[in-house]
Amino acid sequence: MSAQPQITVVGLGTGDENQLTLGVWKKLQAAGAKPGALLLRTKEHPMVSLLDHHGLRYETFDGIYEANAAFEDVYEAIASESLQRARQAPETELLYAVPGHPMVAEKTVQSLRERCAQEGVLLALMGGESFLDQAFLRLGFDPIEGFQSLDATALSAADLNPRMHTLIGQVYDGLTASDVKLTLMELYPDDYLVTVGHALGVAGEERVREVPLYELDRVEGYGNLSLVWVPRTELDAVRNRTFQRLEEIVAILRSPEGCPWDREQTHQSLRKNLIEEAYEVLETFDEDDPDHMREELGDLLLQIMLHSQIEAEEGSFTVYDVIEGLNEKLIRRHPHVFGEMTAEDADEALSNWQQIKDEEKRQKGIDPEAQPLLSGIPREPPGLMRAYKLQKKAAQVGFDWSTLEEVLPVVESELEEVKEAIAKFGKAEQQEELGDLIFAIVNLARFLKIDPEEAMSDANRKFFERFGYIERELRLNGKSFDQTDLQEMESLWQEAKKVLKKQSI
């Protein structure tokens, strides 16, 4: 019966030979006495000098680092080479030695854990002191206060929690430190104090330096044994940039100790606020003022948070349920991004979206084919927008005019009916006919491929600016509206059209 291949992974610790466990040292001595039995992930580690001093034989994977540009490719190549070597000599226990602890920031070991089980290779692990142990000792913080360990090569602002001590390992060089700095600046002030540690616990090589964040990539000496410590904080300047703080503030506002106005609000009382905030966001799109847009987007987000908090208090759902549902929907309705489906253009992507939306309805027991065609149009949008959507939906099944020339007489006809209603009928009939005229004008806008809401918005803006011009000119002439007449205002209106048109060119 042939022997089963075996790989044993040991940790070389942080670099202090006094911290190396006796069990690991015995394994290193035994493997180092056999050709090809001891493999090191890298020679760039203080413990290698101890191996050299005792004449232990080893091979390293440093050549793989030089042959591959991406770290992920390096890790997989090392795992593959280790497995191949173990299969070639199944009678020999292959010892793979890594810096620190095998289960701390060692992706090659994670890869081996997955692949050894699949490929019939025994895998054993023996611990060693990790960089975390020395960080706790040398930097002097207690991880029980809240602690997270992150990889510099895959750091994202979404990973950061300012209420936890954060240790960032794998800060191999100045370029990686620069990436870390920029990511941390998404949350922390530029002058926030962080600590850089090189070779913690290694006698004669350890260096610890506290620097403001903006100087992080100016520190010299980054290498395989470097890390960055970001101390935990309760500073408002930091916490106010987190979603968790927003959720906390809204919950406080709605609490018995919070704001009387916020406590009294309901979904119904906040309806108009939600609509108004949405329109205030829209106004910022034409202003070229990012600061104002940021403020108004925040006001709109507050409305979503308030409605979510009201439901959280009822035990229905929380804002995290809202986020979960949105994330799942976005992934589900974009199979051309997150799945196997393809979409060559926007129209095809929209078609995919509609098919998936229909399937979601079927899963809820709703037959899309049995639903009224116009049932999917919300009741709440402004009149012009809803008219546009109703017409567009009806046009999909052929209920539409064929050409622009057919639409123009309809508008003229509806205008005549308004005139007739004014001459012969009361307010109810006049309102009805006026509504028909506006509906026909929306149809005209659709055939001209003009959004009626945008056209109306432009008209409102022009009126606002021209009327403002009249008011300013009267004031410059020492007049108020009570001291002028329609003829003068009409003259200023025509003047405003010319002046403002020149300014816009």
RONU-854119 format. One record per residue (C-alpha): residue in three letters; x, y, z. Coordinates in steps of 0.05 Angstrom, whole numbers, padded with zeros to 5 digits, always signed. Example, Ala and Ser with C-alpha at 12.3 -4.5 7.8 and 13.67 -1.06 7.14 Angstrom:
// RONU-854119
ALA+00246-00090+00156 SER+00273-00021+00143 
***
This chain:
// RONU-854119
MET+00000+00000+00000 SER+00030+00067-00021 ALA+00040+00123+00029 GLN-00008+00182+00028 PRO+00026+00249+00011 GLN+00030+00297+00070 ILE+00045+00370+00079 THR+00057+00400+00148 VAL+00054+00475+00153 VAL+00093+00509+00210 GLY+00098+00581+00232 LEU+00166+00614+00238 GLY+00139+00666+00286 THR+00153+00740+00283 GLY+00229+00733+00280 ASP+00252+00725+00352 GLU+00283+00656+00360 ASN+00265+00655+00433 GLN+00191+00655+00414 LEU+00197+00596+00367 THR+00161+00535+00396 LEU+00201+00473+00412 GLY+00155+00430+00370 VAL+00165+00473+00308 TRP+00241+00475+00319 LYS+00244+00399+00321 LYS+00204+00395+00257 LEU+00251+00445+00223 GLN+00312+00406+00245 ALA+00284+00339+00220 ALA+00262+00367+00152 GLY+00325+00408+00144 ALA+00366+00345+00148 LYS+00333+00316+00086 PRO+00341+00342+00015 GLY+00278+00375-00012 ALA+00237+00365+00052 LEU+00237+00437+00077 LEU+00204+00492+00036 LEU+00202+00565+00057 ARG+00151+00614+00030 THR+00205+00667+00030 LYS+00277+00675+00052 GLU+00261+00746+00074 HIS+00250+00730+00147 PRO+00296+00737+00208 MET+00289+00663+00228 VAL+00324+00641+00164 SER+00391+00662+00194 LEU+00378+00611+00250 LEU+00367+00557+00197 ASP+00431+00577+00162 HIS+00470+00578+00228 HIS+00450+00505+00241 GLY+00464+00484+00170 LEU+00392+00464+00154 ARG+00376+00454+00081 TYR+00316+00488+00050 GLU+00286+00515-00014 THR+00245+00579-00021 PHE+00189+00604-00066 ASP+00220+00672-00077 GLY+00227+00658-00151 ILE+00151+00652-00157 TYR+00144+00723-00130 GLU+00190+00749-00184 ALA+00154+00711-00239 ASN+00083+00735-00222 ALA+00057+00806-00218 ALA-00007+00792-00178 PHE-00005+00766-00107 GLU-00064+00719-00120 ASP-00024+00685-00175 VAL+00036+00678-00128 TYR-00006+00645-00074 GLU-00038+00595-00122 ALA+00029+00579-00154 ILE+00061+00565-00086 ALA+00003+00520-00066 SER+00007+00482-00133 GLU+00082+00472-00128 SER+00076+00448-00056 LEU+00023+00397-00075 GLN+00063+00372-00133 ARG+00126+00363-00090 ALA+00085+00325-00038 ARG+00057+00278-00091 GLN+00126+00266-00120 ALA+00154+00241-00053 PRO+00094+00212-00014 GLU+00140+00175+00034 THR+00169+00242+00058 GLU+00132+00291+00103 LEU+00139+00357+00066 LEU+00149+00415+00114 TYR+00124+00483+00090 ALA+00147+00541+00134 VAL+00113+00609+00133 PRO+00126+00674+00170 GLY+00086+00685+00233 HIS+00027+00638+00246 PRO+00000+00592+00191 MET-00071+00616+00201 VAL-00058+00691+00205 ALA-00053+00729+00139 GLU-00029+00667+00101 LYS-00069+00658+00037 THR-00024+00602+00013 VAL-00045+00561+00073 GLN-00119+00576+00060 SER-00109+00551-00011 LEU-00075+00488+00015 ARG-00132+00475+00064 GLU-00181+00475+00006 ARG-00140+00437-00044 CYS-00108+00383+00000 ALA-00176+00355+00019 GLN-00196+00353-00054 GLU-00131+00322-00079 GLY-00120+00269-00026 VAL-00061+00302+00009 LEU-00058+00301+00085 LEU-00049+00371+00115 ALA-00025+00386+00186 LEU-00015+00454+00218 MET+00031+00476+00275 GLY+00024+00546+00303 GLY+00076+00599+00313 GLU+00075+00669+00342 SER+00038+00716+00295 PHE+00050+00789+00284 LEU-00014+00801+00324 ASP+00018+00776+00388 GLN+00076+00825+00382 ALA+00028+00881+00361 PHE-00012+00872+00425 LEU+00052+00872+00466 ARG+00091+00928+00431 LEU+00034+00976+00414 GLY+00000+00967+00481 PHE-00075+00960+00464 ASP-00124+00908+00488 PRO-00161+00873+00431 ILE-00221+00861+00477 GLU-00237+00936+00466 GLY-00254+00917+00394 PHE-00204+00896+00342 GLN-00200+00879+00268 SER-00142+00855+00225 LEU-00142+00875+00152 ASP-00100+00860+00090 ALA-00067+00922+00060 THR-00068+00891-00010 ALA-00145+00886-00009 LEU-00164+00944+00036 SER-00231+00979+00025 ALA-00262+01038+00061 ALA-00323+00994+00072 ASP-00280+00948+00117 LEU-00263+01003+00166 ASN-00296+01009+00234 PRO-00269+01069+00274 ARG-00295+01041+00340 MET-00246+00982+00334 HIS-00170+00981+00336 THR-00148+00964+00266 LEU-00084+00928+00248 ILE-00066+00929+00175 GLY-00016+00876+00154 GLN+00018+00859+00088 VAL+00044+00931+00080 TYR+00101+00907+00036 ASP+00126+00972+00007 GLY+00115+01047+00000 LEU+00066+01039-00057 THR+00022+00994-00014 ALA+00028+01043+00043 SER+00004+01098-00004 ASP-00058+01057-00023 VAL-00071+01046+00051 LYS-00065+01120+00065 LEU-00115+01139+00011 THR-00165+01087+00035 LEU-00159+01109+00108 MET-00169+01182+00086 GLU-00239+01162+00063 LEU-00257+01158+00137 TYR-00203+01189+00180 PRO-00177+01262+00180 ASP-00111+01274+00144 ASP-00076+01289+00210 TYR-00103+01228+00248 LEU-00045+01194+00285 VAL-00029+01123+00263 THR+00030+01078+00282 VAL+00077+01042+00235 GLY+00112+00980+00262 HIS+00171+00947+00227 ALA+00196+00878+00251 LEU+00159+00881+00317 GLY+00193+00837+00369 VAL+00257+00826+00329 ALA+00317+00849+00369 GLY+00358+00902+00333 GLU+00308+00909+00276 GLU+00244+00933+00309 ARG+00222+01004+00293 VAL+00158+01037+00316 ARG+00138+01106+00292 GLU+00074+01147+00303 VAL+00057+01194+00245 PRO-00002+01235+00220 LEU-00040+01196+00167 TYR-00017+01242+00110 GLU+00056+01221+00123 LEU+00042+01146+00123 ASP+00075+01132+00056 ARG+00135+01175+00073 VAL+00158+01128+00127 GLU+00219+01087+00105 GLY+00232+01013+00115 TYR+00168+00979+00093 GLY+00176+00905+00080 ASN+00148+00836+00096 LEU+00147+00850+00171 SER+00111+00918+00168 LEU+00043+00936+00194 VAL+00000+00997+00209 TRP-00041+01007+00272 VAL-00102+01053+00269 PRO-00125+01065+00341 ARG-00199+01062+00356 THR-00235+01128+00365 GLU-00301+01159+00386 LEU-00286+01225+00351 ASP-00347+01255+00317 ALA-00303+01277+00259 VAL-00291+01203+00244 ARG-00355+01169+00266 ASN-00398+01220+00229 ARG-00372+01190+00164 THR-00402+01121+00179 PHE-00470+01093+00163 GLN-00474+01063+00233 ARG-00471+01133+00264 LEU-00528+01157+00219 GLU-00571+01098+00241 GLU-00553+01112+00313 ILE-00571+01186+00308 VAL-00639+01173+00276 ALA-00655+01122+00329 ILE-00637+01173+00384 LEU-00680+01226+00351 ARG-00740+01178+00352 SER-00726+01154+00424 PRO-00763+01180+00486 GLU-00701+01222+00501 GLY-00698+01249+00430 CYS-00733+01304+00391 PRO-00808+01315+00404 TRP-00820+01332+00330 ASP-00784+01270+00305 ARG-00821+01225+00354 GLU-00889+01249+00329 GLN-00876+01234+00256 THR-00911+01179+00218 HIS-00907+01153+00147 GLN-00966+01197+00129 SER-00939+01260+00162 LEU-00873+01252+00125 ARG-00903+01241+00056 LYS-00895+01312+00031 ASN-00825+01317+00062 LEU-00802+01257+00020 ILE-00830+01288-00043 GLU-00802+01357-00029 GLU-00733+01330-00012 ALA-00732+01290-00077 TYR-00748+01353-00117 GLU-00695+01393-00081 VAL-00644+01341-00102 LEU-00668+01348-00174 GLU-00658+01424-00171 THR-00584+01414-00153 PHE-00571+01376-00218 ASP-00574+01441-00257 GLU-00534+01484-00208 ASP-00463+01457-00218 ASP-00456+01460-00142 PRO-00432+01393-00114 ASP-00435+01418-00041 HIS-00509+01435-00048 MET-00523+01369-00082 ARG-00487+01331-00026 GLU-00529+01368+00026 GLU-00595+01354-00009 LEU-00578+01281-00021 GLY-00567+01276+00054 ASP-00635+01306+00067 LEU-00667+01255+00021 LEU-00628+01198+00055 LEU-00655+01222+00122 GLN-00726+01210+00098 ILE-00709+01138+00080 MET-00676+01129+00149 LEU-00737+01158+00185 HIS-00786+01113+00149 SER-00741+01053+00162 GLN-00735+01072+00236 ILE-00810+01077+00244 GLU-00817+01006+00218 ALA-00760+00982+00262 GLU-00797+01008+00322 GLU-00858+00968+00300 GLY-00815+00906+00291 SER-00830+00901+00216 PHE-00761+00912+00186 THR-00698+00953+00196 VAL-00656+00994+00148 TYR-00610+00934+00140 ASP-00669+00894+00113 VAL-00680+00950+00063 ILE-00606+00947+00043 GLU-00608+00871+00038 GLY-00670+00872-00006 LEU-00640+00925-00052 ASN-00573+00888-00058 GLU-00608+00822-00075 LYS-00653+00856-00126 LEU-00595+00891-00160 ILE-00556+00826-00166 ARG-00617+00786-00188 ARG-00638+00837-00241 HIS-00567+00845-00270 PRO-00550+00774-00291 HIS-00509+00804-00348 VAL-00463+00833-00294 PHE-00467+00783-00236 GLY-00488+00721-00274 GLU-00482+00684-00341 MET-00531+00725-00383 THR-00505+00777-00433 ALA-00529+00846-00453 GLU-00497+00881-00512 ASP-00532+00948-00501 ALA-00579+00986-00455 ASP-00642+00962-00491 GLU-00622+00889-00481 ALA-00605+00902-00408 LEU-00674+00934-00399 SER-00708+00875-00432 ASN-00672+00827-00385 TRP-00694+00870-00326 GLN-00767+00866-00348 GLN-00765+00791-00358 ILE-00736+00780-00289 LYS-00786+00828-00259 ASP-00843+00788-00291 GLU-00814+00723-00264 GLU-00811+00753-00194 LYS-00886+00768-00199 ARG-00900+00697-00221 GLN-00863+00671-00160 LYS-00909+00713-00117 GLY-00970+00682-00151 ILE-00982+00742-00196 ASP-00992+00730-00271 PRO-00962+00789-00308 GLU-01003+00773-00369 ALA-01068+00778-00329 GLN-01051+00846-00299 PRO-01079+00910-00329 LEU-01027+00940-00376 LEU-01026+01006-00339 SER-01026+00976-00268 GLY-00951+00984-00260 ILE-00952+01060-00265 PRO-00950+01091-00196 ARG-01006+01139-00176 GLU-00962+01189-00139 PRO-00916+01220-00193 PRO-00932+01291-00218 GLY-00986+01295-00270 LEU-00941+01308-00330 MET-00895+01250-00312 ARG-00953+01202-00301 ALA-00986+01222-00366 TYR-00921+01210-00403 LYS-00913+01141-00372 LEU-00986+01122-00386 GLN-00980+01141-00459 LYS-00914+01106-00467 LYS-00941+01042-00437 ALA-01004+01044-00481 ALA-00961+01056-00543 GLN-00925+00990-00531 VAL-00987+00953-00554 GLY-01002+00999-00613 PHE-01050+01047-00580 ASP-01016+01109-00608 TRP-01014+01158-00665 SER-00969+01139-00723 THR-00937+01206-00739 LEU-00925+01275-00710 GLU-00971+01304-00762 GLU-01029+01265-00732 VAL-01015+01292-00663 LEU-01015+01367-00678 PRO-01089+01369-00700 VAL-01108+01334-00635 VAL-01075+01389-00595 GLU-01110+01442-00636 SER-01177+01406-00627 GLU-01168+01401-00552 LEU-01152+01476-00550 GLU-01217+01491-00586 GLU-01255+01449-00536 VAL-01224+01489-00479 LYS-01247+01553-00512 GLU-01317+01525-00520 ALA-01319+01503-00447 ILE-01298+01573-00425 ALA-01353+01604-00467 LYS-01410+01555-00450 PHE-01396+01513-00388 GLY-01377+01517-00315 LYS-01312+01504-00278 ALA-01318+01428-00276 GLU-01324+01423-00352 GLN-01269+01474-00362 GLN-01222+01434-00316 GLU-01237+01370-00354 GLU-01224+01401-00422 LEU-01161+01435-00397 GLY-01136+01368-00372 ASP-01149+01337-00440 LEU-01109+01394-00472 ILE-01050+01383-00426 PHE-01053+01308-00438 ALA-01051+01321-00513 ILE-00991+01367-00504 VAL-00955+01312-00466 ASN-00968+01267-00526 LEU-00937+01320-00571 ALA-00876+01323-00525 ARG-00869+01247-00529 PHE-00869+01249-00605 LEU-00817+01304-00604 LYS-00776+01259-00557 ILE-00779+01313-00504 ASP-00791+01298-00430 PRO-00851+01342-00412 GLU-00827+01349-00340 GLU-00759+01374-00364 ALA-00793+01422-00413 MET-00837+01448-00358 SER-00778+01455-00312 ASP-00741+01496-00364 ALA-00802+01541-00373 ASN-00808+01551-00298 ARG-00734+01568-00293 LYS-00740+01620-00349 PHE-00801+01651-00316 PHE-00765+01654-00249 GLU-00704+01687-00279 ARG-00743+01737-00321 PHE-00790+01757-00266 GLY-00730+01765-00220 TYR-00700+01812-00272 ILE-00763+01855-00270 GLU-00760+01858-00194 ARG-00686+01877-00194 GLU-00695+01932-00246 LEU-00754+01962-00209 ARG-00713+01962-00145 LEU-00654+01996-00180 ASN-00703+02050-00204 GLY-00728+02060-00133 LYS-00796+02028-00148 SER-00839+01973-00118 PHE-00892+01932-00153 ASP-00945+01979-00124 GLN-00912+02036-00162 THR-00912+02005-00231 ASP-00962+01979-00281 LEU-00969+01920-00328 GLN-00943+01960-00388 GLU-00877+01976-00353 MET-00870+01904-00328 GLU-00883+01877-00398 SER-00829+01923-00426 LEU-00780+01898-00373 TRP-00801+01826-00389 GLN-00782+01835-00462 GLU-00717+01868-00441 ALA-00703+01808-00394 LYS-00712+01759-00451 LYS-00658+01794-00491 VAL-00609+01806-00433 LEU-00614+01736-00404 LYS-00609+01704-00473 LYS-00543+01741-00485 GLN-00517+01719-00416 SER-00532+01646-00432 ILE-00493+01647-00498 
***
